[in-house]
Amino acid sequence: MRQQDVFKAMADPTRRAILKRLQDGPLTAGEIGAVFDITAASLSHHFAVLKRADLVRTERRGQYIVYSLNSTVLEDLARLLIDLFPSRERAGGKS
């Protein structure tokens, strides 16, 4: 996981919304794009950033590209954040 790519991808509200839509399962680019009021070129850019960060995986099914979450990277990101901001109990302090 390249942390810079992940944080860049997560910084944008549209990309976070795309990831949120993928929580319920894989979707085609068209299914994802149908809920956003942006151009196909802008949507393609968002997909490229998410793929570069390895937050989504793609699979070609005929003429469609299907996107799904890469939960491994999201789990690694969660661990990183937990390590950056340890709870008081884990840090040896009192609540």
TORTI-457563 format. One record per residue: residue number from 1; x, y, z of N, C-alpha, C, CB in turn. Coordinates in pm, whole numbers, always signed. Glycine has a CB too. Example, Ala and Ser with C-alpha at 12.3 -4.5 7.8 and 13.67 -1.06 7.14 Angstrom:
2
+-----+--------+--------+--------+--------+--------+--------+--------+--------+--------+--------+--------+--------+
:  nr :   n_xx :   n_yy :   n_zz :  ca_xx :  ca_yy :  ca_zz :   c_xx :   c_yy :   c_zz :  cb_xx :  cb_yy :  cb_zz :
+-----+--------+--------+--------+--------+--------+--------+--------+--------+--------+--------+--------+--------+
:   1 :  +1319 :   -569 :   +780 :  +1230 :   -450 :   +780 :  +1320 :   -330 :   +780 :  +1131 :   -447 :   +905 :
:   2 :  +1285 :   -225 :   +708 :  +1367 :   -106 :   +714 :  +1290 :     +3 :   +787 :  +1408 :    -60 :   +572 :
+-----+--------+--------+--------+--------+--------+--------+--------+--------+--------+--------+--------+--------+
This chain:
95
+-----+--------+--------+--------+--------+--------+--------+--------+--------+--------+--------+--------+--------+
:  nr :   n_xx :   n_yy :   n_zz :  ca_xx :  ca_yy :  ca_zz :   c_xx :   c_yy :   c_zz :  cb_xx :  cb_yy :  cb_zz :
+-----+--------+--------+--------+--------+--------+--------+--------+--------+--------+--------+--------+--------+
:   1 :    +85 :   -118 :     +0 :     +0 :     +0 :     +0 :    +89 :   +123 :     +0 :    -96 :     +0 :   +122 :
:   2 :    +71 :   +209 :    -98 :   +140 :   +337 :   -100 :    +50 :   +436 :    -29 :   +174 :   +385 :   -246 :
:   3 :    +90 :   +475 :    +89 :     +7 :   +559 :   +174 :    -34 :   +690 :   +107 :    +79 :   +590 :   +303 :
:   4 :    +58 :   +753 :    +33 :    +27 :   +879 :    -32 :    -89 :   +863 :   -129 :   +150 :   +934 :   -105 :
:   5 :    -86 :   +755 :   -208 :   -193 :   +729 :   -305 :   -326 :   +704 :   -235 :   -157 :   +609 :   -394 :
:   6 :   -322 :   +630 :   -125 :   -445 :   +600 :    -52 :   -505 :   +727 :     +6 :   -418 :   +497 :    +60 :
:   7 :   -422 :   +809 :    +72 :   -474 :   +931 :   +131 :   -523 :  +1030 :    +25 :   -367 :   +997 :   +218 :
:   8 :   -453 :  +1037 :    -88 :   -499 :  +1123 :   -198 :   -636 :  +1076 :   -247 :   -397 :  +1123 :   -315 :
:   9 :   -650 :   +947 :   -264 :   -777 :   +892 :   -311 :   -890 :   +919 :   -212 :   -765 :   +743 :   -336 :
:  10 :   -861 :   +903 :    -86 :   -964 :   +918 :    +18 :   -996 :  +1066 :    +46 :   -918 :   +851 :   +146 :
:  11 :   -913 :  +1157 :     +2 :   -933 :  +1299 :    +30 :  -1051 :  +1358 :    -48 :   -808 :  +1376 :     -2 :
:  12 :  -1088 :  +1296 :   -157 :  -1192 :  +1352 :   -243 :  -1330 :  +1296 :   -208 :  -1160 :  +1323 :   -390 :
:  13 :  -1430 :  +1382 :   -188 :  -1563 :  +1334 :   -149 :  -1630 :  +1246 :   -255 :  -1652 :  +1451 :   -120 :
:  14 :  -1604 :  +1272 :   -382 :  -1663 :  +1187 :   -486 :  -1606 :  +1046 :   -478 :  -1638 :  +1246 :   -626 :
:  15 :  -1476 :  +1035 :   -458 :  -1414 :   +902 :   -448 :  -1461 :   +829 :   -323 :  -1261 :   +914 :   -448 :
:  16 :  -1479 :   +903 :   -213 :  -1534 :   +839 :    -92 :  -1675 :   +790 :   -119 :  -1532 :   +937 :    +28 :
:  17 :  -1753 :   +867 :   -194 :  -1890 :   +825 :   -227 :  -1889 :   +701 :   -317 :  -1965 :   +941 :   -296 :
:  18 :  -1795 :   +693 :   -408 :  -1783 :   +574 :   -493 :  -1753 :   +452 :   -407 :  -1673 :   +593 :   -601 :
:  19 :  -1658 :   +466 :   -315 :  -1624 :   +354 :   -225 :  -1745 :   +314 :   -141 :  -1506 :   +392 :   -133 :
:  20 :  -1821 :   +412 :    -95 :  -1941 :   +384 :    -15 :  -2041 :   +303 :    -97 :  -2005 :   +516 :    +34 :
:  21 :  -2060 :   +340 :   -225 :  -2153 :   +266 :   -312 :  -2107 :   +122 :   -331 :  -2165 :   +335 :   -448 :
:  22 :  -1978 :    +99 :   -330 :  -1925 :    -36 :   -353 :  -1931 :   -124 :   -227 :  -1781 :    -27 :   -402 :
:  23 :  -1970 :    -67 :   -115 :  -1981 :   -147 :     +7 :  -2084 :   -259 :     -7 :  -2018 :    -58 :   +125 :
:  24 :  -2186 :   -236 :    -86 :  -2292 :   -335 :   -103 :  -2260 :   -441 :   -207 :  -2421 :   -267 :   -140 :
:  25 :  -2145 :   -427 :   -274 :  -2105 :   -526 :   -372 :  -2058 :   -462 :   -501 :  -2218 :   -620 :   -400 :
:  26 :  -2006 :   -544 :   -591 :  -1951 :   -494 :   -717 :  -2057 :   -423 :   -802 :  -1890 :   -608 :   -796 :
:  27 :  -2012 :   -322 :   -875 :  -2098 :   -247 :   -966 :  -2022 :   -216 :  -1094 :  -2150 :   -117 :   -900 :
:  28 :  -2095 :   -200 :  -1202 :  -2031 :   -158 :  -1326 :  -2004 :     -8 :  -1320 :  -2120 :   -192 :  -1450 :
:  29 :  -1918 :    +37 :  -1407 :  -1888 :   +180 :  -1414 :  -2015 :   +259 :  -1443 :  -1781 :   +208 :  -1524 :
:  30 :  -2101 :   +206 :  -1529 :  -2227 :   +273 :  -1561 :  -2320 :   +283 :  -1441 :  -2297 :   +200 :  -1673 :
:  31 :  -2328 :   +177 :  -1362 :  -2412 :   +179 :  -1243 :  -2362 :   +281 :  -1141 :  -2417 :    +39 :  -1179 :
:  32 :  -2232 :   +291 :  -1128 :  -2174 :   +388 :  -1036 :  -2197 :   +529 :  -1090 :  -2023 :   +362 :  -1015 :
:  33 :  -2167 :   +548 :  -1216 :  -2178 :   +680 :  -1278 :  -2319 :   +735 :  -1282 :  -2123 :   +676 :  -1415 :
:  34 :  -2418 :   +648 :  -1282 :  -2558 :   +692 :  -1292 :  -2601 :   +780 :  -1175 :  -2649 :   +572 :  -1300 :
:  35 :  -2535 :   +768 :  -1062 :  -2576 :   +845 :   -944 :  -2496 :   +974 :   -925 :  -2563 :   +760 :   -820 :
:  36 :  -2399 :   +999 :  -1013 :  -2316 :  +1118 :  -1001 :  -2342 :  +1213 :  -1117 :  -2168 :  +1081 :   -994 :
:  37 :  -2346 :  +1341 :  -1089 :  -2367 :  +1441 :  -1192 :  -2231 :  +1495 :  -1239 :  -2457 :  +1557 :  -1139 :
:  38 :  -2151 :  +1404 :  -1297 :  -2019 :  +1442 :  -1349 :  -2000 :  +1377 :  -1485 :  -1905 :  +1400 :  -1250 :
:  39 :  -1905 :  +1429 :  -1560 :  -1880 :  +1376 :  -1694 :  -1816 :  +1237 :  -1685 :  -1790 :  +1472 :  -1775 :
:  40 :  -1825 :  +1164 :  -1794 :  -1761 :  +1032 :  -1800 :  -1610 :  +1044 :  -1783 :  -1793 :   +963 :  -1934 :
:  41 :  -1552 :  +1151 :  -1836 :  -1407 :  +1172 :  -1823 :  -1369 :  +1194 :  -1676 :  -1362 :  +1292 :  -1908 :
:  42 :  -1448 :  +1272 :  -1604 :  -1421 :  +1295 :  -1461 :  -1435 :  +1166 :  -1383 :  -1515 :  +1403 :  -1404 :
:  43 :  -1538 :  +1089 :  -1414 :  -1559 :   +962 :  -1345 :  -1442 :   +867 :  -1373 :  -1692 :   +897 :  -1390 :
:  44 :  -1397 :   +865 :  -1496 :  -1283 :   +782 :  -1533 :  -1158 :   +822 :  -1454 :  -1255 :   +791 :  -1683 :
:  45 :  -1139 :   +951 :  -1436 :  -1026 :  +1000 :  -1356 :  -1036 :   +950 :  -1212 :  -1020 :  +1155 :  -1359 :
:  46 :  -1155 :   +958 :  -1154 :  -1174 :   +910 :  -1016 :  -1145 :   +760 :  -1006 :  -1319 :   +940 :   -968 :
:  47 :  -1192 :   +684 :  -1104 :  -1164 :   +540 :  -1104 :  -1013 :   +515 :  -1112 :  -1236 :   +471 :  -1222 :
:  48 :   -943 :   +592 :  -1194 :   -797 :   +574 :  -1209 :   -725 :   +601 :  -1078 :   -742 :   +666 :  -1320 :
:  49 :   -767 :   +704 :  -1007 :   -704 :   +736 :   -878 :   -731 :   +624 :   -778 :   -757 :   +872 :   -823 :
:  50 :   -854 :   +574 :   -775 :   -888 :   +465 :   -683 :   -812 :   +338 :   -717 :  -1039 :   +437 :   -686 :
:  51 :   -795 :   +310 :   -846 :   -719 :   +192 :   -887 :   -571 :   +207 :   -853 :   -735 :   +167 :  -1038 :
:  52 :   -514 :   +327 :   -875 :   -374 :   +351 :   -843 :   -348 :   +330 :   -693 :   -333 :   +495 :   -884 :
:  53 :   -445 :   +366 :   -611 :   -433 :   +347 :   -467 :   -467 :   +204 :   -427 :   -525 :   +445 :   -393 :
:  54 :   -508 :   +123 :   -521 :   -543 :    -17 :   -499 :   -666 :    -32 :   -408 :   -425 :    -93 :   -439 :
:  55 :   -750 :    +71 :   -405 :   -871 :    +66 :   -323 :   -984 :     -8 :   -393 :   -916 :   +206 :   -288 :
:  56 :   -977 :    -16 :   -525 :  -1077 :    -90 :   -601 :  -1008 :   -188 :   -694 :  -1169 :     +5 :   -680 :
:  57 :  -1081 :   -292 :   -726 :  -1035 :   -390 :   -825 :  -1131 :   -386 :   -942 :  -1026 :   -534 :   -764 :
:  58 :  -1080 :   -421 :  -1057 :  -1165 :   -422 :  -1176 :  -1164 :   -561 :  -1239 :  -1119 :   -317 :  -1278 :
:  59 :  -1276 :   -590 :  -1302 :  -1290 :   -716 :  -1374 :  -1372 :   -687 :  -1500 :  -1358 :   -828 :  -1285 :
:  60 :  -1321 :   -730 :  -1613 :  -1396 :   -711 :  -1736 :  -1495 :   -826 :  -1752 :  -1301 :   -702 :  -1860 :
:  61 :  -1621 :   -789 :  -1773 :  -1727 :   -887 :  -1800 :  -1793 :   -846 :  -1931 :  -1832 :   -895 :  -1682 :
:  62 :  -1749 :   -908 :  -2038 :  -1799 :   -869 :  -2169 :  -1758 :   -727 :  -2200 :  -1951 :   -884 :  -2176 :
:  63 :  -1855 :   -643 :  -2228 :  -1825 :   -504 :  -2260 :  -1823 :   -414 :  -2137 :  -1926 :   -451 :  -2360 :
:  64 :  -1845 :   -470 :  -2020 :  -1852 :   -392 :  -1896 :  -1727 :   -409 :  -1811 :  -1976 :   -431 :  -1816 :
:  65 :  -1694 :   -304 :  -1736 :  -1590 :   -312 :  -1634 :  -1663 :   -308 :  -1500 :  -1483 :   -195 :  -1648 :
:  66 :  -1638 :   -407 :  -1419 :  -1703 :   -417 :  -1288 :  -1601 :   -380 :  -1181 :  -1762 :   -562 :  -1264 :
:  67 :  -1642 :   -290 :  -1092 :  -1556 :   -243 :   -984 :  -1599 :   -306 :   -853 :  -1559 :    -89 :   -974 :
:  68 :  -1501 :   -340 :   -770 :  -1529 :   -391 :   -636 :  -1426 :   -335 :   -540 :  -1529 :   -547 :   -635 :
:  69 :  -1461 :   -334 :   -412 :  -1369 :   -285 :   -309 :  -1255 :   -383 :   -291 :  -1442 :   -263 :   -177 :
:  70 :  -1137 :   -331 :   -267 :  -1024 :   -413 :   -225 :  -1016 :   -398 :    -74 :   -888 :   -369 :   -297 :
:  71 :  -1082 :   -486 :     -3 :  -1093 :   -473 :   +142 :   -959 :   -488 :   +212 :  -1191 :   -576 :   +197 :
:  72 :   -863 :   -554 :   +151 :   -731 :   -569 :   +213 :   -666 :   -433 :   +236 :   -640 :   -657 :   +125 :
:  73 :   -671 :   -347 :   +137 :   -611 :   -214 :   +151 :   -687 :   -133 :   +256 :   -610 :   -140 :    +16 :
:  74 :   -819 :   -145 :   +256 :   -898 :    -72 :   +356 :   -867 :   -121 :   +497 :  -1048 :    -88 :   +327 :
:  75 :   -845 :   -250 :   +514 :   -807 :   -304 :   +645 :   -669 :   -253 :   +685 :   -810 :   -458 :   +643 :
:  76 :   -575 :   -249 :   +591 :   -442 :   -196 :   +619 :   -450 :    -49 :   +659 :   -350 :   -212 :   +496 :
:  77 :   -536 :    +28 :   +591 :   -553 :   +169 :   +624 :   -610 :   +185 :   +764 :   -645 :   +237 :   +520 :
:  78 :   -707 :   +102 :   +800 :   -765 :   +109 :   +934 :   -659 :    +80 :  +1040 :   -882 :     +9 :   +948 :
:  79 :   -576 :    -21 :  +1015 :   -467 :    -52 :  +1109 :   -370 :    +65 :  +1122 :   -392 :   -177 :  +1065 :
:  80 :   -337 :   +126 :  +1010 :   -246 :   +240 :  +1011 :   -304 :   +353 :  +1096 :   -219 :   +288 :   +868 :
:  81 :   -430 :   +383 :  +1078 :   -493 :   +490 :  +1154 :   -500 :   +458 :  +1302 :   -633 :   +518 :  +1101 :
:  82 :   -528 :   +334 :  +1334 :   -530 :   +293 :  +1475 :   -392 :   +309 :  +1537 :   -579 :   +147 :  +1489 :
:  83 :   -290 :   +273 :  +1462 :   -153 :   +287 :  +1513 :   -112 :   +433 :  +1526 :    -55 :   +214 :  +1421 :
:  84 :   -162 :   +519 :  +1438 :   -130 :   +661 :  +1445 :   -196 :   +729 :  +1565 :   -171 :   +731 :  +1317 :
:  85 :   -316 :   +684 :  +1597 :   -394 :   +746 :  +1704 :   -435 :   +640 :  +1806 :   -518 :   +817 :  +1646 :
:  86 :   -339 :   +592 :  +1885 :   -372 :   +485 :  +1979 :   -466 :   +534 :  +2089 :   -244 :   +429 :  +2042 :
:  87 :   -548 :   +444 :  +2136 :   -636 :   +478 :  +2247 :   -553 :   +501 :  +2372 :   -741 :   +366 :  +2272 :
:  88 :   -609 :   +566 :  +2469 :   -537 :   +593 :  +2594 :   -499 :   +463 :  +2662 :   -621 :   +679 :  +2688 :
:  89 :   -587 :   +363 :  +2654 :   -558 :   +235 :  +2718 :   -437 :   +168 :  +2656 :   -680 :   +142 :  +2709 :
:  90 :   -430 :   +169 :  +2521 :   -318 :   +107 :  +2453 :   -190 :   +186 :  +2472 :   -348 :    +93 :  +2305 :
:  91 :   -204 :   +317 :  +2491 :    -85 :   +402 :  +2508 :    -36 :   +402 :  +2653 :   -115 :   +545 :  +2464 :
:  92 :   -109 :   +336 :  +2742 :    -66 :   +329 :  +2881 :   -123 :   +438 :  +2969 :    +82 :   +334 :  +2888 :
:  93 :   -210 :   +523 :  +2914 :   -271 :   +631 :  +2991 :   -406 :   +589 :  +3045 :   -286 :   +756 :  +2907 :
:  94 :   -470 :   +679 :  +3116 :   -602 :   +651 :  +3172 :   -705 :   +736 :  +3102 :   -606 :   +676 :  +3323 :
:  95 :   -825 :   +683 :  +3088 :   -934 :   +756 :  +3023 :   -989 :   +864 :  +3111 :  -1044 :   +663 :  +2983 :
+-----+--------+--------+--------+--------+--------+--------+--------+--------+--------+--------+--------+--------+
